[in-house]
Amino acid sequence: MPSVLKVRLSILLFFEFFVWGAWYTTIAVYMSNNGMENLTHWPFTGNAIAAIVAPFIVGMIADRYFNTEKILGTLHLLGGVILLFTPGLSSNPTLFILFLILYNICYMPTMSLANSLCFHHINNQEKEFPVIRTFGTIGWIIAGLVISFVLVSFVSEGITPEQTALPIYMAGSFSLLLGIYCLTLPKTPPQGKGQETTWRGILGVDALKKLWSRSFFIFLLSSFLICIPLAVYYNFTQVYMQDAGFKNIAATQTIGQMSEAFFMVIMPFLFVRLGVKWMLAVGMFAWVLRYGLFAVAAPDAITWMILMGIALHGICYDFFFVTGQIYVDKKADPSIKGQAQGLIIFVTYGVGMLVGTQIAGKIFNFYLEDANRLTLEMWKSFWIIPAVFALGVLLFFVVSFNDKKVDKKIQKEVL
């Protein structure tokens, strides 16, 4: 692949995640400082709803009728306009949340569209795509650093950028620029033109029938269940950090993405020693440890424990989600690999996160009662709940899961 094209695709993924990270890691702080402290779980619920809707947009429309770069650009342009209007609706929480849901419905399909555009134009996906994808993680990190250390120049003393609408405006502005940039990318014709597309294929029902086994069911159920405590992290870590006295919230949270990049590099070496089952188990244990650290740290706001909990994101994400994607890829035959991956996204970031955000919101509001913020003692008991839940999922998985055939296949390929 020409180096110029590789740079262009890297820029695409850089800003794809820059835009997402700019608002996603700050929205709960903004809402909690603008009279919507009991509604902070709804933007993340909207993200989950969009993850459920996204396969239909991609499968029924993008893959059949339009060039990928055109629909990618259009969705980012439309999403940018919606985001720029959203802060002006903060006095009306219902409209504010509806606009965020609309934005997510525009954004979430672009994740798979950006990946498919890259895959279409690179020759060696296994070697070239990981390098290009790394720029997405870098984009998320840079977004957090810009918010905490650049936007701070535009706010009054005593106020952090995360408490203002500036990150949302930044995300909306760069979404517009990204939309224009996408329209200049190489032509990428629809891959499914002329082919029949059904809802069964989009939702992975056909793939599920072919993949069905006891071990795969345990994996699928565990993936769904672990997304419930995952939703608690995405939604409330930023609010917890604010109450614990952190100033550079967006920048501090990028420690999780830095950790993610590090563990991505060493994963192949760990596969050899641990295998699929224990890679997945370590990922789930990291959830337990993270929430345990948050709980213990809460009463005295112990900084190093909170930072350690954030840094565990790399193990949580890479060891469970990336390993899970590899497991599914090796489990599925070539004819259903795409459907199988779509099924996992639907179950985890769709249904799992949808259920998780709603449960997390109800628990948070139970503790919130009539107050504006949780006390640090309340945060301690709050974090114990997802820690215990994640521990239950871990024990269920370790006792129930066993797929030595796929495990040996993956280890053989790694070696």
N, C-alpha and C positions, 0 to 999 in steps of 0.2 A: 504494500500500500504506500502511495506517495506520502512523503513526510508532511507536505502542506495539508493534505486531506486529514492526516492523523491529528495535526494541530487543530484543524477546524472542528473535528469531532470532539476533541478534548475540551475545546472552548464551549461547545454545546452542552456537555455534561457538567462542566464547571458551573455555568450559569443556571442550568436546570436545578441543581441542588443549592446554589447560592440563593435563588429566589425562595425555595421552600424553607431553607434554614432561617432566612431573614425574618419571617413572620411566625413560624411554627414554634420557635423556642422562646418567644416573647409574648405571644398573644394572651396567655393566662395572666401574666403580670399586668399587661395593659388593661384587661377587663377587670381585674381585682382592684385597680386604682380608678376605675370609672363606673362604679356602682353596679358591676355585674359579677361580684365575687362569688355568687352562688350559681353562676351559669358557665364557669370556665371550662366545663367538660364538653360543652356543645360544639365548639369548633373542631375538637378531636372526634366527636361523634360524626360531624359532617365529613371529616376526612375518611372515616370508615365507610360511611354511606357511599361516598364517591368511589372508594375501592371496590365496592360491590357493583356499582353502575359502570365503572370503567371498562370491564371486559365487553360489555354490550356495545359501547361506543367504538372500541377498537375492532371487535370481531364483526359487528354488523355493518359498520360504516367505513372506518378507516382502511380495513384490510380488503375492501371490495370495490370502493368507488373513487377514492381520492389518493393523490400522491401523498406519501407520508410527510414530506417537508411542508406541504401546503396546510394540511390539517393541524400539524404540530405548530406552525406559525400562527394559524387562526386561533387556536385554543389559547395560546399564550397572550395574544393581543386582547382577546375577549376577557381573559382572566385578569390581565393588567388593568383594564378599565374598571372591572368590578371591584378589585382591591382598592383602587384609588378613591372610589366612592364610599367604601365601607366605613372608614373612621367617622365620616360625617353623619353616620346613622347610630352612633354610640348612645345617643339619648333615647333611642328606641331599640331595646335589646332584641326584640323579635326580628326586626328588619336587619339589624346588625348580624345576627346569627344566620339568617336566611341568605344574606349576601356572601357570608363566608362559606356556606354550604354550596352555593352556586359556583363560587370560585374553585372550591375543591373538585367539583364535578368537571370543571374545565381543566384543572391541573392534573389530576390523577391519571387520566389516559395518556398524558404526555410522557409519563415515566416509561411505559412499555414502548411507546412510539419512538422515543429517543433511542432506546436500546435497539429496536428493530432497524432503525435507520443506520445505526453504527454497524450492526451485523451485516447489513446489505452491502456495505462498501468496504469491509475489511476482508482480507484473504485468510488470515489465520486467527480465528476467534479466540482460541484458547490462549495464545501468546499475546495478541495485540489488545484485546478488549480489556483485560484486567488493568493494563497501564492507562488506557483511556478512562476507564471507570474510576480510577484513583483520583482523577481531577474532579469528580463529583464530590468525593469526600473533602477534598481541599476547598472546593467552593463553599460547602457548608461551614467549614472552619473559618474561612475568610469572612463570611457573612457575620458570624458571631463576633469576630475581632473588630470588624468595622462598626458594628452597633455599639460595642462597649467603649472603643477607644477613638472613634472618629465622630460618630453622632453625638457623643457627649459634649462636643464643642458647641452644639446648637441647642442645648437645653439649659435651663436656669440652675443655679447652684442648689444642691440639695435634692435635685430630681435626676433620676437615671433615664437614659434613652428608652430602656425597656418599659418604663411607665407611660411613655408617650406613644403617639401614633406614627412617629418617624420610621420605625422598622417596617410598618405596614406600607407606608408611602414608598419606602425604598424598594420593597418587594414588588409593589405594583409598577414602579417606574422601570425596574430592570426586567420585569415580565414583558413590558411593551418593547423594550430594546431586544430582548431575546426573541420575541415574536417576529420582528423585522429580520433579525439575523437568520432565523430558521427558514424564512422564505428565500434566502440566498444560497441555501445548502444544495448539494447535487440532487438532481431529480431522482426520486425513489418511488417507482410505481407501486400501486397496491398489490400485495403478494397473493391475495385471495381472489383476484378478479376472475369472475366466471365460475367460481367454485361455490357449492352450496354450503351455507353456514347455518347451523342450528343452535338453539339455546342449550341443548344437551352438550354440544361440543364446547361452547363458550364457558359453561359452568364446570366443565370437566366431568360430567356424569358418565360419558363413555369411557374416559380414562379411569375413573374410579372403578368401574366394572372390571376392567382388565387388570388393575393393580390390586384388587381386593385380596387381602389376606389378614390374618390376625395381627401380625406385626405392623402392617401398614395402617390398620385401623387404630392400633395403640398410638402410633406416631401421629396420625391425623388428629385424634382426640387430644393428645398431649399438646400438640401445636395450638389447637384452639384454646385449651385451658390456660396455657402459659401466657397467652396474649391478654388475659384479663389483668394480671398484675403488671404486664408491660404497659398497658394503658394508663395505669396509675403513675408510672414513671414519667411518661411523656407529658401527661396533663399537669401534675402537681409538683414536680421537682423544682420548676422555676418559681412557683409560689412559695414553696418551702425555703428556697435559698433567699428569697426576699425577706421572709420573716426571720431567717437566721442571721440577717445582717449583711449578706453579700451585696456588693455594689456592681461588679462587672458580671452580671448573670449570664448574658449571652456568650461572652468570651469564655467564662469558666466552664460552661457546658460543652464547649468544643473539645475539652479534654477527652470526652467520650469518643468523639470521632477520631482523635489522634490515636487513642487506644485501639479503636477499630482497625485503623490502617496498619498498626504494628502487628496485631494478632493475625491479620489477613496474610501477612508475609510468612509467619512461622507455622501456619495451619498445616501445610503439607508434612512437615516434620512430626507434628503431633498426631496426625492421622496414623502414622506407622505404629506408634506406641499405644494409642488409645483405642482406635477403631471407632466406628460410627456410634455405637451405643454410648460409650463413655464420653465421646466428644459432645454428644447431645446432653448427657447427664451433667457434665461440667458446666455447660452453658446454663442449664436450669439452676444448678447450685449457685452460680454467680448471681442470679436473681435473689435467691434467699439471702446470700451474704450482703448484697447491696442494700436491701431493705432493712436487714439487721443493723448494718452500719448507720443508716439514716436514723433508725429508731434510737439506738444507743447515743448517737451524737446530739439528738434533738434538745434535751433539757439544757445543756450548756453550750449548744451550738459549736460543737467541736469541729473545727475547720478541716483537719486532716482526714477525719472519718468521712465527712461529706464528700470531699474531693476523691477519696478512695472509692466511694460508692459510685461516683460519676465515672471514674476511670474504668470500672468494671463493665461499662457498656460494651467495650470491645469484645470481652469474653461472652457476654450475654448475647450479643448480636451474631458475631462470627461463629461461635461454637454451636449455637442452636440453629439460626436461620440459614447461614451459608452452608453449614453441614447438612441441614435438612434439604436444601435445594440440590446438593450433590447426591444425597441419598435417593431422592425422588428421580433424579436424572438417570441414575444407574438402575433403579428399580423398573423404570418404564422402558418399553421397547420404542424404537425410533418413530413409529407411527403416531404415538400419543405423547411424546415428550413435551410439546408445547402446551397441550391441554393439561397435562399433569402439573406443570409449573403454575399454570393459571388457576388450577384447583387449590394449590397451596396458598397462593395470594388471596384467593376468595375466602378461604377458611380462616386465615390468620389476620391479615390487614383489613379484611372485610368484616366477616361475621364476628370473629374473635375480638377485634378492636371495638366493634360496635357494642357488643355486650359489655366489654371491659370498661369503656368510657362511661356507660350508663351506671354500672355498678359503682365505679369509682366516684362518680358525681354524687350518688345517693349517700355513700359513706362520708364523703367530705361535707356535704350539707348537714348530715346528722351531727357531726362534730361542730360545724359552724354555728348552728342554731341561730341566735339573733345577733351574734357578734360579726364584726367585719373581717377578723382574722383569727386563725387558730393560735393558741398559745403554744410555746415550745413543748410543754408537757402533753398537750393534745396531739401534737405532731408525733410524739413518741408512740402513743397508742395507735395512731393512724397508720404508721408505717409497719407496725407489727402485723396488721391484718394481711397485706399482700405478701409479707415474708412467710407467714404460716401457710397461706394458700399456695405459694410457689413450692414450699417444702412438701406439701401434700401431692402436688403434681409430680415432683421429682421422685418421690417414693413410689407412686403409682407406676411411673415410667420404668424405673429401674427393676421393679419386680415383674412387670408385664412384658416388656419389649425384648425381643430376641430375633435377630435376622442375620445369622452368621453367613449366609450365602452372599448377600450383598456386601457385608462387612469384608469378607475375604476378597471379593472382586475389586473393591475400592483400594484396599491395602496393596493388592498385587499391582494395580495400575500406578499407585504412588511410588512404589518401589521400582 
